[in-house]
Amino acid sequence: MKVTNIKDIDKFFKVVDSCKGRVELVTSEGDRLNLKSKLSQYVSLANVFSNGDIPEIDIVAYEKEDIEKLMKFMING
């Protein structure tokens, strides 16, 4: 799923951390990085945003309830 215009990165990571299953960032090369890993969160996303927000990323969540949480975050911020 594409996630766009993330303004509150801390809140986004809290939602990711609350997910029960695996949540992955899909890089432009097609690699999948585990977003539940703090190291991956900071290393992988350091290149994605430079001004404090994330314009667009591709993420994959495997659990239905996790997808719903992420969708709710996208809608409500």
NUPABA-141011 format. One record per atom (N, C-alpha, C, O, CB): residue in one letter; x negated, y negated, z; residue number from 0; atom name. Coordinates in nm, 4 decimals. Glycine has a CB too. Layout:
[node 'a'; [X; Y; Z]; NUM; 'CA'];
...
//
This chain:
[node 'm'; [-0.0844; 0.1163; 0.0000]; 0; 'N'];
[node 'm'; [0.0000; 0.0000; 0.0000]; 0; 'CA'];
[node 'm'; [-0.0891; -0.1227; 0.0000]; 0; 'C'];
[node 'm'; [-0.1959; -0.1230; 0.0612]; 0; 'O'];
[node 'm'; [0.0961; 0.0003; 0.1207]; 0; 'CB'];
[node 'k'; [-0.0457; -0.2251; -0.0677]; 1; 'N'];
[node 'k'; [-0.1178; -0.3516; -0.0667]; 1; 'CA'];
[node 'k'; [-0.0678; -0.4346; 0.0501]; 1; 'C'];
[node 'k'; [0.0525; -0.4495; 0.0709]; 1; 'O'];
[node 'k'; [-0.1002; -0.4280; -0.2009]; 1; 'CB'];
[node 'v'; [-0.1620; -0.4879; 0.1255]; 2; 'N'];
[node 'v'; [-0.1300; -0.5774; 0.2356]; 2; 'CA'];
[node 'v'; [-0.1883; -0.7131; 0.1970]; 2; 'C'];
[node 'v'; [-0.3063; -0.7241; 0.1637]; 2; 'O'];
[node 'v'; [-0.1875; -0.5246; 0.3748]; 2; 'CB'];
[node 't'; [-0.1038; -0.8164; 0.2020]; 3; 'N'];
[node 't'; [-0.1477; -0.9475; 0.1558]; 3; 'CA'];
[node 't'; [-0.1325; -1.0536; 0.2628]; 3; 'C'];
[node 't'; [-0.0508; -1.0420; 0.3542]; 3; 'O'];
[node 't'; [-0.0706; -0.9878; 0.0328]; 3; 'CB'];
[node 'n'; [-0.2134; -1.1575; 0.2489]; 4; 'N'];
[node 'n'; [-0.2046; -1.2783; 0.3320]; 4; 'CA'];
[node 'n'; [-0.2039; -1.2506; 0.4812]; 4; 'C'];
[node 'n'; [-0.1153; -1.2967; 0.5531]; 4; 'O'];
[node 'n'; [-0.0816; -1.3547; 0.2966]; 4; 'CB'];
[node 'i'; [-0.3016; -1.1761; 0.5271]; 5; 'N'];
[node 'i'; [-0.3143; -1.1521; 0.6701]; 5; 'CA'];
[node 'i'; [-0.3780; -1.2753; 0.7321]; 5; 'C'];
[node 'i'; [-0.4949; -1.3049; 0.7075]; 5; 'O'];
[node 'i'; [-0.3985; -1.0233; 0.6998]; 5; 'CB'];
[node 'k'; [-0.3018; -1.3459; 0.8113]; 6; 'N'];
[node 'k'; [-0.3509; -1.4677; 0.8763]; 6; 'CA'];
[node 'k'; [-0.4026; -1.4400; 1.0168]; 6; 'C'];
[node 'k'; [-0.4990; -1.5025; 1.0612]; 6; 'O'];
[node 'k'; [-0.2406; -1.5726; 0.8819]; 6; 'CB'];
[node 'd'; [-0.3395; -1.3475; 1.0863]; 7; 'N'];
[node 'd'; [-0.3787; -1.3143; 1.2236]; 7; 'CA'];
[node 'd'; [-0.4491; -1.1785; 1.2227]; 7; 'C'];
[node 'd'; [-0.3857; -1.0741; 1.2378]; 7; 'O'];
[node 'd'; [-0.2541; -1.3123; 1.3195]; 7; 'CB'];
[node 'i'; [-0.5793; -1.1819; 1.2050]; 8; 'N'];
[node 'i'; [-0.6571; -1.0595; 1.1915]; 8; 'CA'];
[node 'i'; [-0.6550; -0.9782; 1.3203]; 8; 'C'];
[node 'i'; [-0.6485; -0.8554; 1.3155]; 8; 'O'];
[node 'i'; [-0.8007; -1.0921; 1.1526]; 8; 'CB'];
[node 'd'; [-0.6604; -1.0451; 1.4356]; 9; 'N'];
[node 'd'; [-0.6547; -0.9731; 1.5631]; 9; 'CA'];
[node 'd'; [-0.5243; -0.8959; 1.5769]; 9; 'C'];
[node 'd'; [-0.5245; -0.7807; 1.6202]; 9; 'O'];
[node 'd'; [-0.6703; -1.0704; 1.6802]; 9; 'CB'];
[node 'k'; [-0.4143; -0.9580; 1.5406]; 10; 'N'];
[node 'k'; [-0.2839; -0.8909; 1.5481]; 10; 'CA'];
[node 'k'; [-0.2788; -0.7732; 1.4504]; 10; 'C'];
[node 'k'; [-0.2245; -0.6676; 1.4828]; 10; 'O'];
[node 'k'; [-0.1692; -0.9909; 1.5177]; 10; 'CB'];
[node 'f'; [-0.3356; -0.7917; 1.3307]; 11; 'N'];
[node 'f'; [-0.3406; -0.6836; 1.2330]; 11; 'CA'];
[node 'f'; [-0.4159; -0.5634; 1.2907]; 11; 'C'];
[node 'f'; [-0.3694; -0.4499; 1.2794]; 11; 'O'];
[node 'f'; [-0.4076; -0.7317; 1.1023]; 11; 'CB'];
[node 'f'; [-0.5329; -0.5880; 1.3531]; 12; 'N'];
[node 'f'; [-0.6098; -0.4789; 1.4111]; 12; 'CA'];
[node 'f'; [-0.5357; -0.4144; 1.5277]; 12; 'C'];
[node 'f'; [-0.5484; -0.2937; 1.5485]; 12; 'O'];
[node 'f'; [-0.7460; -0.5291; 1.4571]; 12; 'CB'];
[node 'k'; [-0.4587; -0.4912; 1.6042]; 13; 'N'];
[node 'k'; [-0.3796; -0.4333; 1.7127]; 13; 'CA'];
[node 'k'; [-0.2743; -0.3383; 1.6573]; 13; 'C'];
[node 'k'; [-0.2494; -0.2321; 1.7143]; 13; 'O'];
[node 'k'; [-0.3128; -0.5440; 1.7960]; 13; 'CB'];
[node 'v'; [-0.2123; -0.3771; 1.5453]; 14; 'N'];
[node 'v'; [-0.1147; -0.2890; 1.4813]; 14; 'CA'];
[node 'v'; [-0.1843; -0.1622; 1.4327]; 14; 'C'];
[node 'v'; [-0.1343; -0.0519; 1.4549]; 14; 'O'];
[node 'v'; [-0.0441; -0.3612; 1.3632]; 14; 'CB'];
[node 'v'; [-0.2990; -0.1767; 1.3667]; 15; 'N'];
[node 'v'; [-0.3745; -0.0604; 1.3194]; 15; 'CA'];
[node 'v'; [-0.4121; 0.0293; 1.4376]; 15; 'C'];
[node 'v'; [-0.3958; 0.1511; 1.4303]; 15; 'O'];
[node 'v'; [-0.5021; -0.1052; 1.2426]; 15; 'CB'];
[node 'd'; [-0.4618; -0.0297; 1.5456]; 16; 'N'];
[node 'd'; [-0.5015; 0.0481; 1.6627]; 16; 'CA'];
[node 'd'; [-0.3835; 0.1217; 1.7259]; 16; 'C'];
[node 'd'; [-0.4015; 0.2276; 1.7861]; 16; 'O'];
[node 'd'; [-0.5663; -0.0427; 1.7656]; 16; 'CB'];
[node 's'; [-0.2636; 0.0664; 1.7127]; 17; 'N'];
[node 's'; [-0.1459; 0.1304; 1.7716]; 17; 'CA'];
[node 's'; [-0.0926; 0.2452; 1.6867]; 17; 'C'];
[node 's'; [-0.0066; 0.3208; 1.7319]; 17; 'O'];
[node 's'; [-0.0368; 0.0282; 1.7922]; 17; 'CB'];
[node 'c'; [-0.1418; 0.2585; 1.5662]; 18; 'N'];
[node 'c'; [-0.0961; 0.3675; 1.4795]; 18; 'CA'];
[node 'c'; [-0.1448; 0.5014; 1.5335]; 18; 'C'];
[node 'c'; [-0.2549; 0.5117; 1.5876]; 18; 'O'];
[node 'c'; [-0.1459; 0.3467; 1.3345]; 18; 'CB'];
[node 'k'; [-0.0617; 0.6030; 1.5183]; 19; 'N'];
[node 'k'; [-0.0950; 0.7352; 1.5701]; 19; 'CA'];
[node 'k'; [-0.1851; 0.8124; 1.4746]; 19; 'C'];
[node 'k'; [-0.2718; 0.8881; 1.5183]; 19; 'O'];
[node 'k'; [0.0317; 0.8143; 1.5966]; 19; 'CB'];
[node 'g'; [-0.1654; 0.7938; 1.3463]; 20; 'N'];
[node 'g'; [-0.2431; 0.8668; 1.2471]; 20; 'CA'];
[node 'g'; [-0.3560; 0.7832; 1.1900]; 20; 'C'];
[node 'g'; [-0.3862; 0.6740; 1.2381]; 20; 'O'];
[node 'g'; [-0.1536; 0.9139; 1.1357]; 20; 'CB'];
[node 'r'; [-0.4157; 0.8362; 1.0890]; 21; 'N'];
[node 'r'; [-0.5288; 0.7715; 1.0225]; 21; 'CA'];
[node 'r'; [-0.4796; 0.6555; 0.9362]; 21; 'C'];
[node 'r'; [-0.3784; 0.6666; 0.8671]; 21; 'O'];
[node 'r'; [-0.6071; 0.8734; 0.9363]; 21; 'CB'];
[node 'v'; [-0.5521; 0.5450; 0.9412]; 22; 'N'];
[node 'v'; [-0.5250; 0.4286; 0.8571]; 22; 'CA'];
[node 'v'; [-0.6567; 0.3948; 0.7886]; 22; 'C'];
[node 'v'; [-0.7588; 0.3742; 0.8542]; 22; 'O'];
[node 'v'; [-0.4683; 0.3054; 0.9409]; 22; 'CB'];
[node 'e'; [-0.6529; 0.3893; 0.6551]; 23; 'N'];
[node 'e'; [-0.7762; 0.3705; 0.5803]; 23; 'CA'];
[node 'e'; [-0.7708; 0.2464; 0.4921]; 23; 'C'];
[node 'e'; [-0.6658; 0.2104; 0.4388]; 23; 'O'];
[node 'e'; [-0.8047; 0.4926; 0.4957]; 23; 'CB'];
[node 'l'; [-0.8855; 0.1825; 0.4781]; 24; 'N'];
[node 'l'; [-0.9047; 0.0745; 0.3833]; 24; 'CA'];
[node 'l'; [-0.9603; 0.1371; 0.2568]; 24; 'C'];
[node 'l'; [-1.0580; 0.2118; 0.2624]; 24; 'O'];
[node 'l'; [-0.9999; -0.0372; 0.4399]; 24; 'CB'];
[node 'v'; [-0.8990; 0.1074; 0.1418]; 25; 'N'];
[node 'v'; [-0.9482; 0.1572; 0.0142]; 25; 'CA'];
[node 'v'; [-1.0306; 0.0460; -0.0500]; 25; 'C'];
[node 'v'; [-0.9787; -0.0614; -0.0804]; 25; 'O'];
[node 'v'; [-0.8303; 0.2027; -0.0793]; 25; 'CB'];
[node 't'; [-1.1598; 0.0730; -0.0703]; 26; 'N'];
[node 't'; [-1.2480; -0.0273; -0.1288]; 26; 'CA'];
[node 't'; [-1.2260; -0.0355; -0.2791]; 26; 'C'];
[node 't'; [-1.1586; 0.0492; -0.3377]; 26; 'O'];
[node 't'; [-1.3951; 0.0050; -0.0978]; 26; 'CB'];
[node 's'; [-1.2831; -0.1376; -0.3404]; 27; 'N'];
[node 's'; [-1.2705; -0.1531; -0.4857]; 27; 'CA'];
[node 's'; [-1.3375; -0.0376; -0.5603]; 27; 'C'];
[node 's'; [-1.3045; -0.0113; -0.6759]; 27; 'O'];
[node 's'; [-1.3316; -0.2866; -0.5303]; 27; 'CB'];
[node 'e'; [-1.4316; 0.0314; -0.4949]; 28; 'N'];
[node 'e'; [-1.4975; 0.1475; -0.5553]; 28; 'CA'];
[node 'e'; [-1.4185; 0.2760; -0.5334]; 28; 'C'];
[node 'e'; [-1.4555; 0.3808; -0.5863]; 28; 'O'];
[node 'e'; [-1.6376; 0.1633; -0.4986]; 28; 'CB'];
[node 'g'; [-1.3096; 0.2691; -0.4559]; 29; 'N'];
[node 'g'; [-1.2275; 0.3865; -0.4294]; 29; 'CA'];
[node 'g'; [-1.2633; 0.4606; -0.3022]; 29; 'C'];
[node 'g'; [-1.2021; 0.5625; -0.2702]; 29; 'O'];
[node 'g'; [-1.2371; 0.4796; -0.5431]; 29; 'CB'];
[node 'd'; [-1.3626; 0.4102; -0.2288]; 30; 'N'];
[node 'd'; [-1.3983; 0.4724; -0.1014]; 30; 'CA'];
[node 'd'; [-1.2897; 0.4424; 0.0012]; 30; 'C'];
[node 'd'; [-1.2215; 0.3402; -0.0071]; 30; 'O'];
[node 'd'; [-1.5369; 0.4220; -0.0513]; 30; 'CB'];
[node 'r'; [-1.2744; 0.5319; 0.0973]; 31; 'N'];
[node 'r'; [-1.1757; 0.5127; 0.2036]; 31; 'CA'];
[node 'r'; [-1.2477; 0.5040; 0.3371]; 31; 'C'];
[node 'r'; [-1.3210; 0.5949; 0.3762]; 31; 'O'];
[node 'r'; [-1.0711; 0.6278; 0.2049]; 31; 'CB'];
[node 'l'; [-1.2254; 0.3927; 0.4062]; 32; 'N'];
[node 'l'; [-1.2900; 0.3692; 0.5348]; 32; 'CA'];
[node 'l'; [-1.1862; 0.3706; 0.6453]; 32; 'C'];
[node 'l'; [-1.0802; 0.3092; 0.6324]; 32; 'O'];
[node 'l'; [-1.3667; 0.2357; 0.5344]; 32; 'CB'];
[node 'n'; [-1.2160; 0.4401; 0.7533]; 33; 'N'];
[node 'n'; [-1.1242; 0.4537; 0.8659]; 33; 'CA'];
[node 'n'; [-1.1112; 0.3202; 0.9396]; 33; 'C'];
[node 'n'; [-1.2064; 0.2760; 1.0040]; 33; 'O'];
[node 'n'; [-1.1725; 0.5646; 0.9625]; 33; 'CB'];
[node 'l'; [-0.9950; 0.2559; 0.9308]; 34; 'N'];
[node 'l'; [-0.9739; 0.1270; 0.9960]; 34; 'CA'];
[node 'l'; [-0.9526; 0.1385; 1.1458]; 34; 'C'];
[node 'l'; [-0.9505; 0.0369; 1.2153]; 34; 'O'];
[node 'l'; [-0.8565; 0.0579; 0.9346]; 34; 'CB'];
[node 'k'; [-0.9367; 0.2588; 1.1968]; 35; 'N'];
[node 'k'; [-0.9217; 0.2733; 1.3415]; 35; 'CA'];
[node 'k'; [-1.0578; 0.2714; 1.4103]; 35; 'C'];
[node 'k'; [-1.0654; 0.2621; 1.5328]; 35; 'O'];
[node 'k'; [-0.8470; 0.4035; 1.3752]; 35; 'CB'];
[node 's'; [-1.1630; 0.2801; 1.3338]; 36; 'N'];
[node 's'; [-1.2985; 0.2688; 1.3869]; 36; 'CA'];
[node 's'; [-1.3335; 0.1206; 1.3982]; 36; 'C'];
[node 's'; [-1.3245; 0.0469; 1.3000]; 36; 'O'];
[node 's'; [-1.4016; 0.3446; 1.2963]; 36; 'CB'];
[node 'k'; [-1.3729; 0.0775; 1.5165]; 37; 'N'];
[node 'k'; [-1.4092; -0.0643; 1.5359]; 37; 'CA'];
[node 'k'; [-1.5240; -0.1044; 1.4456]; 37; 'C'];
[node 'k'; [-1.5242; -0.2145; 1.3906]; 37; 'O'];
[node 'k'; [-1.4470; -0.0910; 1.6822]; 37; 'CB'];
[node 'l'; [-1.6207; -0.0172; 1.4296]; 38; 'N'];
[node 'l'; [-1.7338; -0.0485; 1.3432]; 38; 'CA'];
[node 'l'; [-1.6865; -0.0685; 1.1993]; 38; 'C'];
[node 'l'; [-1.7275; -0.1637; 1.1330]; 38; 'O'];
[node 'l'; [-1.8397; 0.0633; 1.3501]; 38; 'CB'];
[node 's'; [-1.6012; 0.0200; 1.1516]; 39; 'N'];
[node 's'; [-1.5487; 0.0055; 1.0157]; 39; 'CA'];
[node 's'; [-1.4662; -0.1213; 1.0015]; 39; 'C'];
[node 's'; [-1.4713; -0.1873; 0.8977]; 39; 'O'];
[node 's'; [-1.4642; 0.1268; 0.9779]; 39; 'CB'];
[node 'q'; [-1.3897; -0.1563; 1.1055]; 40; 'N'];
[node 'q'; [-1.3086; -0.2776; 1.0989]; 40; 'CA'];
[node 'q'; [-1.3962; -0.3991; 1.0708]; 40; 'C'];
[node 'q'; [-1.3662; -0.4792; 0.9822]; 40; 'O'];
[node 'q'; [-1.2304; -0.2975; 1.2297]; 40; 'CB'];
[node 'y'; [-1.5020; -0.4119; 1.1448]; 41; 'N'];
[node 'y'; [-1.5851; -0.5317; 1.1324]; 41; 'CA'];
[node 'y'; [-1.6775; -0.5273; 1.0115]; 41; 'C'];
[node 'y'; [-1.6945; -0.6280; 0.9428]; 41; 'O'];
[node 'y'; [-1.6669; -0.5502; 1.2573]; 41; 'CB'];
[node 'v'; [-1.7363; -0.4132; 0.9854]; 42; 'N'];
[node 'v'; [-1.8289; -0.4037; 0.8729]; 42; 'CA'];
[node 'v'; [-1.7551; -0.4105; 0.7401]; 42; 'C'];
[node 'v'; [-1.7951; -0.4859; 0.6513]; 42; 'O'];
[node 'v'; [-1.9096; -0.2746; 0.8811]; 42; 'CB'];
[node 's'; [-1.6483; -0.3333; 0.7249]; 43; 'N'];
[node 's'; [-1.5790; -0.3272; 0.5965]; 43; 'CA'];
[node 's'; [-1.5037; -0.4551; 0.5648]; 43; 'C'];
[node 's'; [-1.4975; -0.4958; 0.4487]; 43; 'O'];
[node 's'; [-1.4836; -0.2111; 0.5951]; 43; 'CB'];
[node 'l'; [-1.4463; -0.5192; 0.6658]; 44; 'N'];
[node 'l'; [-1.3680; -0.6389; 0.6397]; 44; 'CA'];
[node 'l'; [-1.4502; -0.7667; 0.6420]; 44; 'C'];
[node 'l'; [-1.4000; -0.8722; 0.6030]; 44; 'O'];
[node 'l'; [-1.2583; -0.6492; 0.7392]; 44; 'CB'];
[node 'a'; [-1.5734; -0.7603; 0.6861]; 45; 'N'];
[node 'a'; [-1.6586; -0.8794; 0.6860]; 45; 'CA'];
[node 'a'; [-1.6760; -0.9322; 0.5446]; 45; 'C'];
[node 'a'; [-1.6875; -1.0531; 0.5245]; 45; 'O'];
[node 'a'; [-1.7956; -0.8484; 0.7483]; 45; 'CB'];
[node 'n'; [-1.6780; -0.8432; 0.4469]; 46; 'N'];
[node 'n'; [-1.6937; -0.8842; 0.3082]; 46; 'CA'];
[node 'n'; [-1.5619; -0.9267; 0.2442]; 46; 'C'];
[node 'n'; [-1.5624; -0.9942; 0.1413]; 46; 'O'];
[node 'n'; [-1.7547; -0.7722; 0.2287]; 46; 'CB'];
[node 'v'; [-1.4503; -0.8884; 0.3032]; 47; 'N'];
[node 'v'; [-1.3201; -0.9163; 0.2430]; 47; 'CA'];
[node 'v'; [-1.2753; -1.0597; 0.2694]; 47; 'C'];
[node 'v'; [-1.2149; -1.1231; 0.1828]; 47; 'O'];
[node 'v'; [-1.2158; -0.8188; 0.2961]; 47; 'CB'];
[node 'f'; [-1.3046; -1.1103; 0.3880]; 48; 'N'];
[node 'f'; [-1.2586; -1.2456; 0.4195]; 48; 'CA'];
[node 'f'; [-1.3754; -1.3343; 0.4599]; 48; 'C'];
[node 'f'; [-1.4702; -1.2896; 0.5244]; 48; 'O'];
[node 'f'; [-1.1537; -1.2423; 0.5313]; 48; 'CB'];
[node 's'; [-1.3666; -1.4597; 0.4209]; 49; 'N'];
[node 's'; [-1.4731; -1.5525; 0.4571]; 49; 'CA'];
[node 's'; [-1.4192; -1.6743; 0.5303]; 49; 'C'];
[node 's'; [-1.4952; -1.7443; 0.5972]; 49; 'O'];
[node 's'; [-1.5488; -1.5963; 0.3332]; 49; 'CB'];
[node 'n'; [-1.2893; -1.7010; 0.5191]; 50; 'N'];
[node 'n'; [-1.2332; -1.8209; 0.5831]; 50; 'CA'];
[node 'n'; [-1.1336; -1.7882; 0.6936]; 50; 'C'];
[node 'n'; [-1.0534; -1.8738; 0.7308]; 50; 'O'];
[node 'n'; [-1.1659; -1.9078; 0.4795]; 50; 'CB'];
[node 'g'; [-1.1369; -1.6653; 0.7473]; 51; 'N'];
[node 'g'; [-1.0520; -1.6318; 0.8598]; 51; 'CA'];
[node 'g'; [-0.9223; -1.5630; 0.8245]; 51; 'C'];
[node 'g'; [-0.8464; -1.5263; 0.9143]; 51; 'O'];
[node 'g'; [-1.0219; -1.7525; 0.9341]; 51; 'CB'];
[node 'd'; [-0.8938; -1.5440; 0.6953]; 52; 'N'];
[node 'd'; [-0.7753; -1.4674; 0.6590]; 52; 'CA'];
[node 'd'; [-0.8129; -1.3662; 0.5513]; 52; 'C'];
[node 'd'; [-0.9187; -1.3760; 0.4892]; 52; 'O'];
[node 'd'; [-0.6610; -1.5610; 0.6099]; 52; 'CB'];
[node 'i'; [-0.7252; -1.2697; 0.5305]; 53; 'N'];
[node 'i'; [-0.7487; -1.1650; 0.4314]; 53; 'CA'];
[node 'i'; [-0.6432; -1.1818; 0.3223]; 53; 'C'];
[node 'i'; [-0.5246; -1.1613; 0.3481]; 53; 'O'];
[node 'i'; [-0.7429; -1.0206; 0.4961]; 53; 'CB'];
[node 'p'; [-0.6843; -1.2187; 0.2011]; 54; 'N'];
[node 'p'; [-0.5861; -1.2424; 0.0957]; 54; 'CA'];
[node 'p'; [-0.5134; -1.1162; 0.0500]; 54; 'C'];
[node 'p'; [-0.3920; -1.1193; 0.0298]; 54; 'O'];
[node 'p'; [-0.6535; -1.3057; -0.0217]; 54; 'CB'];
[node 'e'; [-0.5868; -1.0036; 0.0332]; 55; 'N'];
[node 'e'; [-0.5230; -0.8804; -0.0123]; 55; 'CA'];
[node 'e'; [-0.6165; -0.7623; 0.0091]; 55; 'C'];
[node 'e'; [-0.7350; -0.7694; -0.0236]; 55; 'O'];
[node 'e'; [-0.4829; -0.8910; -0.1608]; 55; 'CB'];
[node 'i'; [-0.5630; -0.6540; 0.0639]; 56; 'N'];
[node 'i'; [-0.6381; -0.5297; 0.0777]; 56; 'CA'];
[node 'i'; [-0.5448; -0.4136; 0.0473]; 56; 'C'];
[node 'i'; [-0.4226; -0.4258; 0.0564]; 56; 'O'];
[node 'i'; [-0.6998; -0.5159; 0.2204]; 56; 'CB'];
[node 'd'; [-0.6043; -0.3017; 0.0113]; 57; 'N'];
[node 'd'; [-0.5304; -0.1771; -0.0067]; 57; 'CA'];
[node 'd'; [-0.5559; -0.0898; 0.1142]; 57; 'C'];
[node 'd'; [-0.6708; -0.0640; 0.1503]; 57; 'O'];
[node 'd'; [-0.5715; -0.1042; -0.1384]; 57; 'CB'];
[node 'i'; [-0.4484; -0.0442; 0.1769]; 58; 'N'];
[node 'i'; [-0.4628; 0.0476; 0.2894]; 58; 'CA'];
[node 'i'; [-0.3740; 0.1692; 0.2686]; 58; 'C'];
[node 'i'; [-0.2740; 0.1638; 0.1970]; 58; 'O'];
[node 'i'; [-0.4282; -0.0224; 0.4222]; 58; 'CB'];
[node 'v'; [-0.4121; 0.2778; 0.3321]; 59; 'N'];
[node 'v'; [-0.3362; 0.4023; 0.3269]; 59; 'CA'];
[node 'v'; [-0.3082; 0.4459; 0.4694]; 59; 'C'];
[node 'v'; [-0.3999; 0.4558; 0.5509]; 59; 'O'];
[node 'v'; [-0.4129; 0.5135; 0.2479]; 59; 'CB'];
[node 'a'; [-0.1825; 0.4719; 0.4996]; 60; 'N'];
[node 'a'; [-0.1420; 0.5284; 0.6279]; 60; 'CA'];
[node 'a'; [-0.0686; 0.6587; 0.5972]; 60; 'C'];
[node 'a'; [0.0055; 0.6676; 0.4993]; 60; 'O'];
[node 'a'; [-0.0512; 0.4278; 0.7107]; 60; 'CB'];
[node 'y'; [-0.0895; 0.7581; 0.6806]; 61; 'N'];
[node 'y'; [-0.0365; 0.8910; 0.6521]; 61; 'CA'];
[node 'y'; [0.0895; 0.9264; 0.7302]; 61; 'C'];
[node 'y'; [0.1647; 1.0152; 0.6899]; 61; 'O'];
[node 'y'; [-0.1409; 0.9924; 0.6803]; 61; 'CB'];
[node 'e'; [0.1127; 0.8583; 0.8404]; 62; 'N'];
[node 'e'; [0.2303; 0.8876; 0.9228]; 62; 'CA'];
[node 'e'; [0.3420; 0.7887; 0.8896]; 62; 'C'];
[node 'e'; [0.3179; 0.6688; 0.8750]; 62; 'O'];
[node 'e'; [0.1949; 0.8813; 1.0743]; 62; 'CB'];
[node 'k'; [0.4641; 0.8404; 0.8780]; 63; 'N'];
[node 'k'; [0.5787; 0.7562; 0.8430]; 63; 'CA'];
[node 'k'; [0.5953; 0.6397; 0.9411]; 63; 'C'];
[node 'k'; [0.6184; 0.5263; 0.8993]; 63; 'O'];
[node 'k'; [0.7066; 0.8402; 0.8397]; 63; 'CB'];
[node 'e'; [0.5837; 0.6674; 1.0700]; 64; 'N'];
[node 'e'; [0.6018; 0.5618; 1.1695]; 64; 'CA'];
[node 'e'; [0.4914; 0.4563; 1.1600]; 64; 'C'];
[node 'e'; [0.5146; 0.3393; 1.1901]; 64; 'O'];
[node 'e'; [0.6048; 0.6218; 1.3103]; 64; 'CB'];
[node 'd'; [0.3717; 0.4974; 1.1183]; 65; 'N'];
[node 'd'; [0.2626; 0.4018; 1.1010]; 65; 'CA'];
[node 'd'; [0.2887; 0.3110; 0.9807]; 65; 'C'];
[node 'd'; [0.2624; 0.1909; 0.9853]; 65; 'O'];
[node 'd'; [0.1286; 0.4757; 1.0838]; 65; 'CB'];
[node 'i'; [0.3402; 0.3696; 0.8746]; 66; 'N'];
[node 'i'; [0.3755; 0.2904; 0.7563]; 66; 'CA'];
[node 'i'; [0.4813; 0.1872; 0.7942]; 66; 'C'];
[node 'i'; [0.4741; 0.0716; 0.7526]; 66; 'O'];
[node 'i'; [0.4269; 0.3818; 0.6411]; 66; 'CB'];
[node 'e'; [0.5795; 0.2302; 0.8734]; 67; 'N'];
[node 'e'; [0.6845; 0.1378; 0.9176]; 67; 'CA'];
[node 'e'; [0.6269; 0.0240; 1.0017]; 67; 'C'];
[node 'e'; [0.6676; -0.0910; 0.9856]; 67; 'O'];
[node 'e'; [0.7913; 0.2131; 0.9978]; 67; 'CB'];
[node 'k'; [0.5324; 0.0547; 1.0915]; 68; 'N'];
[node 'k'; [0.4681; -0.0489; 1.1732]; 68; 'CA'];
[node 'k'; [0.3955; -0.1500; 1.0856]; 68; 'C'];
[node 'k'; [0.4065; -0.2709; 1.1060]; 68; 'O'];
[node 'k'; [0.3699; 0.0143; 1.2731]; 68; 'CB'];
[node 'l'; [0.3218; -0.0995; 0.9887]; 69; 'N'];
[node 'l'; [0.2459; -0.1876; 0.8999]; 69; 'CA'];
[node 'l'; [0.3382; -0.2721; 0.8137]; 69; 'C'];
[node 'l'; [0.3108; -0.3897; 0.7899]; 69; 'O'];
[node 'l'; [0.1523; -0.1060; 0.8114]; 69; 'CB'];
[node 'm'; [0.4467; -0.2131; 0.7669]; 70; 'N'];
[node 'm'; [0.5455; -0.2889; 0.6879]; 70; 'CA'];
[node 'm'; [0.6088; -0.3984; 0.7731]; 70; 'C'];
[node 'm'; [0.6263; -0.5112; 0.7270]; 70; 'O'];
[node 'm'; [0.6553; -0.1946; 0.6319]; 70; 'CB'];
[node 'k'; [0.6428; -0.3655; 0.8958]; 71; 'N'];
[node 'k'; [0.7015; -0.4640; 0.9862]; 71; 'CA'];
[node 'k'; [0.6047; -0.5793; 1.0099]; 71; 'C'];
[node 'k'; [0.6455; -0.6953; 1.0136]; 71; 'O'];
[node 'k'; [0.7400; -0.3985; 1.1197]; 71; 'CB'];
[node 'f'; [0.4763; -0.5472; 1.0259]; 72; 'N'];
[node 'f'; [0.3749; -0.6519; 1.0428]; 72; 'CA'];
[node 'f'; [0.3696; -0.7415; 0.9194]; 72; 'C'];
[node 'f'; [0.3605; -0.8637; 0.9310]; 72; 'O'];
[node 'f'; [0.2360; -0.5894; 1.0695]; 72; 'CB'];
[node 'm'; [0.3752; -0.6804; 0.8013]; 73; 'N'];
[node 'm'; [0.3682; -0.7591; 0.6781]; 73; 'CA'];
[node 'm'; [0.4890; -0.8527; 0.6655]; 73; 'C'];
[node 'm'; [0.4762; -0.9660; 0.6191]; 73; 'O'];
[node 'm'; [0.3603; -0.6661; 0.5557]; 73; 'CB'];
[node 'i'; [0.6046; -0.8047; 0.7067]; 74; 'N'];
[node 'i'; [0.7275; -0.8851; 0.6945]; 74; 'CA'];
[node 'i'; [0.7335; -0.9939; 0.8015]; 74; 'C'];
[node 'i'; [0.7647; -1.1094; 0.7725]; 74; 'O'];
[node 'i'; [0.8521; -0.7948; 0.7048]; 74; 'CB'];
[node 'n'; [0.7032; -0.9557; 0.9249]; 75; 'N'];
[node 'n'; [0.7181; -1.0491; 1.0367]; 75; 'CA'];
[node 'n'; [0.5912; -1.1240; 1.0737]; 75; 'C'];
[node 'n'; [0.5960; -1.2265; 1.1418]; 75; 'O'];
[node 'n'; [0.7665; -0.9756; 1.1558]; 75; 'CB'];
[node 'g'; [0.4781; -1.0724; 1.0287]; 76; 'N'];
[node 'g'; [0.3497; -1.1372; 1.0613]; 76; 'CA'];
[node 'g'; [0.3073; -1.1055; 1.1942]; 76; 'C'];
[node 'g'; [0.2018; -1.1514; 1.2379]; 76; 'O'];
[node 'g'; [0.3559; -1.2824; 1.0477]; 76; 'CB'];
//
